[in-house]
């Protein structure tokens, strides 16, 4: 249990939409060990995005428990959730979410500014993160001067710079062509090989196949949880 980065028990989330009650999560029990690479799949409305918001400390359950690195996150208030989110979770989004007028280095150092880190240290950390994703020579380029794949690499560097417990990627190749998608997923493979815990939310089977474990959601529940034998060596 000590090695579990993520552990949920009976996680439930409901939404009121007009007169209808939507049961987005219906008692989800999930454990992700430190260093695992997990893909979460499922059709629209299956609950996978709601679960991602829970794991990323962007939302709280109506019932059940969520433990992140041994801390009971589900009982935290908004301020405590924000602190855990900024420290423990590195987000990678489909739309990159970069500041368009800021160069790559500034985009990557932003989380460290919010964390109150001194300028000299955060610049060192931001440069190292960009070098890790192969953008050491593009640090002073703005997003408009980069390809989609390079922009997503900046976003990955930004997620890495706080040294989070989890890399949480939401459709990370959704805006990329197939060749660039393969490059980004190869980067994820490298990051997993370096020991990072990665959770990828996707509806694309070929993206999920990079993970070592594939979890399929249906109607707010885990319908299938399998080891990807193609990735087990």
Secondary structure as UniProt FT lines:
FT   TURN            2..3
FT   STRAND          4..17
FT   TURN            18..19
FT   STRAND          20..33
FT   TURN            34..35
FT   STRAND          37..41
FT   TURN            44..45
FT   HELIX           48..55
FT   TURN            56..57
FT   STRAND          63..68
FT   TURN            69..70
FT   STRAND          71..72
FT   HELIX           73..75
FT   HELIX           78..88
FT   STRAND          89..92
FT   TURN            94..95
FT   TURN            100..101
FT   HELIX           104..114
FT   TURN            115..116
FT   HELIX           119..132
FT   TURN            133..134
FT   TURN            136..137
FT   TURN            139..140
FT   HELIX           143..145
FT   HELIX           148..160
FT   TURN            161..163
FT   STRAND          166..170
FT   TURN            172..175
FT   HELIX           178..193
FT   TURN            194..195
FT   STRAND          197..201
FT   HELIX           205..208
FT   TURN            209..210
FT   STRAND          213..218
FT   TURN            219..220
FT   STRAND          221..227
FT   HELIX           229..231
//
